[in-house]
Amino acid sequence: MSGIYIHVPYCKSKCDYCDFYSNVNTEGLSNFANFIEKELSLRKDYLPKGQIKTIYFGGGTPSILTIDQINTILNAIKKKISLSTDLEITFEANPDDLNYEYLKSLLTIGINRLSIGIQSFSDADLKKLGRRHNANQALNAVSWAAEAGLGNISIDLIYGLPYSSTAIWEQNLKQAFALPVKHLSCYHLIYEDGTSLQAKVTNGLVKPIDEELSVEQFKLLQQLADQNGFVHYEISNLAKEGFFSKHNTSYWQQVPYLGLGPSAHSYNGTTRVWNPKSTKFWMDAIKMEMIDVEAEILTERDKLNEYLLTSLRTIWGIDIDYVNEQFGSTSAQRIIGLSQKFLDSGIIERKGSRLAIKTSHFLISDAIIEDFMDV
């Protein structure tokens, strides 16, 4: 089983905090679906033999595409690759792009999971984040999606905002849990190099919040999620049972995937490759029928470190038996030894052959994971 990721590199405007590859120049947008189809033809053999179990439209802003364009991409995949009968197809969308007719059409062509980039239900927060939509549009988008029959709805929220408060974060969470959503992706604001937000920090216009407030907001997220029956299954992701993101979970479990579109990454168990971070270069390469990807051949140490990095972000943690089988007894014993101090302090728990960071300590997981890296 493998996955396919389609990166849609177009946005109507750029958010202050975003460092994903995208541009507001829509040159090539009308032919984008055809280029994805051609790239798929050129690169479909990159994946191991087997069925595709997930397809994910990310960006950028996938909801900038027309229904016909989305359908062209899906039909191309269906023609060229074997698909699982319980295929998950996720589609990211901005609230202001959505209406009932568009959402109903998404369902009709096969989209069965919707991820809406809401970020906040506070108009003041949204404006400072550089978002195009307002709170009312966000609420309408979720309502229309549910009415259209999309039963698997996820929304994105951001906490740790320097111009907001814990009280507003609490209101955001209560509003989210009152909606017909099955999944939440909640991210702490990150100040990425090259973004407008980072420039504001550098120029003294924005001051990051204190760590104590970050912890307070994270704990509030966990508390309200638990009260509303959501499982905190990965550091930034929470869901009702049965509604975990199959596609993102595949990333954390080292399942191969093919990335299509400018800047998209791919992984097949042996190598990681990534497309040009330029829509023009990407299209030019496809025209020449020679997609210009950069590649990295993974060493056994690379594979082990990636497994540790991704697994410790989840409630499933590290499987010592798997490490022993894939990387040898020396690696397995090293990990068991490293885990002892975290077991003694109650930060990590062991269930059978698995070692996992307790969800109450997810916020400090980066520091813990660093200790496990084989360097």
N, C-alpha and C positions, 0 to 999 in steps of 0.2 A: 504494500500500500504506500502511496506517495501523495504529495499535494502539489498544487499549482498556485502561484501568486502572480497577480497581474498588477503592475504599478502604473497608475494613471497619473501622469506628471503635471496635470493642469490644475490651476486654482484661479478663481476670480480675483482673489487678493491674498496676500501673504500675512499670516498671523505673526505677532511679535515674537513668540517663543519657539516657532517651528524651525527645525533644521533638516527636515526631510526634503529630498530633492523634489522641487516643483517650481513652476514658473507661471507668471500671469500672461505670458505671451502664448496665445492659443494656436500658433502656427503648427499645422500638421494635425490638428484635432479632428478635422473631418475625415482624415484617412487613418486615424489611429487604430481602429479595429482591424483594418486590413493589414497594417504592419504587425500587429500582434499575431494575426493568423500566419503571416509569412515567417515570423520568428519561431513560432511553434513548429512549423514544418522543418525549419533548419535545426532545431535543438531538441526535438521530442525524444531522441535516443539517448539524451544525457541521463535520464532516470533509469533505475533498474526496471526490469520487466515486472509487470503487475498492474493492478488497477489504481486509479486515482480516487482517493476518498474525500479530498477537500479541494475546493477552489475558493480563492480569496481575492476580491477586488479591493486594493488599497491605494493610498495616494499620499500627497495630492488629494484630488477630489473626484472619486469615481462618479458621483452623482452629477457631474458636468456632462457625462455621456448621455446620448439618447438611448431609448429602449432598443431601437434597431441596432445601434452599435454594440450594446451589451449582448444582444441576441446573436449577432454575428460572431462575437468572440466565443460564446458558449457553444454555438453550433460547430465552430471549427474544432474546439476541444473534443466534442462528442464524436466527430468524424475521425479524428486522428488518434485518440487515446481511449483505452478501455476504462469505463467509469464504474465505481461501486454502486450498488443498488440503494445504499443509504448515504448517498453523496451529500455532504454539507457544502452549500454555496453561500459565502458571506459577502455582503456588499456594504462598503462604508459610504456614508452619506452625510452631507451638511443639511441641517434643518431647513434652511431657506430655499433649498433646491426641491424640496419634497411637497407633493400634493397627493390627494387620494388617488387620482388616475394614474400617476407615475408609479406609486407604490403597488397598486393593484396589478399593473403591467409587469412590475418586477416579479411578483409572485407567479404570474402567468407564464413567464419565460423560464422559471426554475429557481429563482433566488429564494432560499428558505431561511436565511439568517440575515438580519439587518443590524448594522452597527452605526449608531448615530452619534456624531461628534458634537455633543452639547456643551461640555466643559463646565458650565455653570448655569444656574437659573436666575442669576443676578444680572440685570441689565448693565449695572455699573461695572461689574467684573468683566462681562463680555466685551464691553467697549474698550477697556484697558488691555485686554488680551488681543485686541485687533480682530475679534470675530465679526462676521457679517450679520449673523442672525441676532434676534432678541429672545427673551425668555418665552414670550407667547408663541413664537414660531417653533420653538423647541417642544413645547407642550402639544401644539397642534400636530407636529410631525409624529410624535409617539402615538397620539390618539388615532390619527389617520392610518398609521401602519397596523395597529391592532385591528381597526375596523376593516382594513383591506384583507385581513386574514394572515398577516405575518405574525406567527405565534412565538417566534424566537427572536426577541428584540434585545439588543445590547446598547448601552449608552456609555459614553466617555465623560468623566468628570476630572477636574484638576483641583488639588488642594495645595496648601502651602503658598497661597498667593500673597505677595507683599502688600497689596492694596486692599485686602479683604480682611476677614476675621473668622474666628472659630464659630461664632454665632451664625454667620452666613453659610459656612460650610455645613453646619448642622441642618440649616434650612434646605440646602441643596440635597443632602442625603434623605431627609424626610420626604421631600418632593419626589425624589427618584424612587423610593420604596413605595410610594403611593401610586406609582404608574404601573401599567401592565408590562414591565420589563423583567426578563429572566436572567440578565447578566449585566454586571458593572465592570468597567475598566477604569480604575481610579489611580491617577498618576500624580506624584508630587511634582510641582513645577521645577524644571531644570533650566539652568542658564547656559545654553549652548553657545559656543563660540560662533561668531558670524551672524548671530540673530540680532534683531532690533532690540530685544529685551536685554541681551548682554551688553549692548552698547549703552543702554540707559543705566545699567548698573555701573559700568566703567565711568560714565559721566556724572555719577552721583544722583541721578534722577530717580532711581529705584534702589531700595535697600532690601535684600533678602530677609525673610523672617527668622526669628531666633529658633534654634533647634528644639527648644522646649515646646514651642507652638506646633512645630511639625509633628512631634511625638503625640501631643494632645489631639491633634486632628486625625492622626492615624489610628489612635486608640478609639476615638469616637466612631470612625468608620467601622472598625471591627465590632464594636459594641452594637451599633444599629444594624449592621449586617446580620449578626447572630440573632438579634431579636426578630428579624424579618425572614429567617430561614435561608440565608445566603451562606454558602460555603466559601471561605477564603482559601482558594485552591492554589493560588500563585501570588507572589508579592503584590502585583497590581491588578489582580483579577479575582472577581467574586461572582458566584452564580448559584441559582437554584440547582438542586440535584438533577442530573440529566441534561443540564444546559451549559456545561463547560464547553469552551471553544475547542472543537476538535482540531481545527487548523493550528491554532497557537500551541495547543498541547503537543501537537506533532513536532513543532520546533524544539520544545523542551525535552522531547523523548528521542531526538536524533533521527526522526523519520525523514527520508529524502524529499526534496521539493524542487520544483523548477520555477525560477523567477523570470517573468516576461516583462519587458518594458524598460525604459531608461532607469539606470541605477539599481535595478532589481538584482538580488542575490539568489544563488542556487546552491544546493548541497546534495550530493549523491552517496554520501558515506565515505568517499575517498578524497574528493576535492570540494573546495568552495570556489565558485566563480561569481563575478559580478559584471554587470553591463556598464557601458559608458554612462557617466553622470552628465549626460547631455542628450537632449531629445534629437538634436540635429545629427550628432555623431552616430547615435543609435539607428536613426532612420537611414543615414547614408550607408552604414554597414549592412543593413538588411537589403537595401537596393542592390548591393554588390554580392548578396547572398553569402556573406562572410561576417557574421556577427562578431564584433571585436570585444571579446570578454577577457577580463583579467582573471587569472587562476592561481590558487594556492593548493598545493598537494599537502594533505594533512599527515603529520607524523602520528605515531601511536601516542606520544605525549600530548599532541594537540587534541586528539580525539578524547583522551582521558580528561584533560582539563575542560573541554567543552561539555563533556558529560557532567562533571562536577559542578561547573558554573550554572548550567541550566537546571539540573536536577535539584540542587539545593534551594532553588527559588520556589519550589513547589511543595505541596503537602506530602508527596510521595517520596521525596528525598532520594538518597543514594541507595541502590540495591547492591550490597556487598557481594552477593552471589554472582550478580552480573559483572561486577568489576573483576572478580576472581576469574570468571570464565573468559572475558574479553581482553583483560589487561594483565592477568597473572596474579599469583598469590602475593608477590612482594608489594604490589600496588594496593591490594585489598588489606593486607596487614598494616601498611603505612596509614591508610585511612582510618582503620579501627583505632590505631594508636593515637592519631591526631584528634579523634572524636572524644576521647576519654574525658578531657578537661571540660568539654561542653556538655557531656552527659552528667558529670559530677555537679556542674553548676545549674543544671536544669534547662539549658538553652536548647539542647538537642535531645530528642527522644529516640529510642530504638524499639521497633516493632518487627520481630522476626529478623529477617536479613536486611531490613531497611533502617537507615539513619536519616532523620528529617529534622530541620529546624522547626521548633514550635512556632505556631502562627503568631504568638504574642511577642516573638523576637524577630519577626520578619523584617522590621525596620532596620535592624543592624546586620542583616544578612550579608551585605557586601564585605564587611570586615571579617565575618566568619568564613565566607567562601574563600577569601584571599589566603587564609591559613591552610586550606586544603589543596591549593594549586601545586602541581608538580613542576617546580621551576628549576 
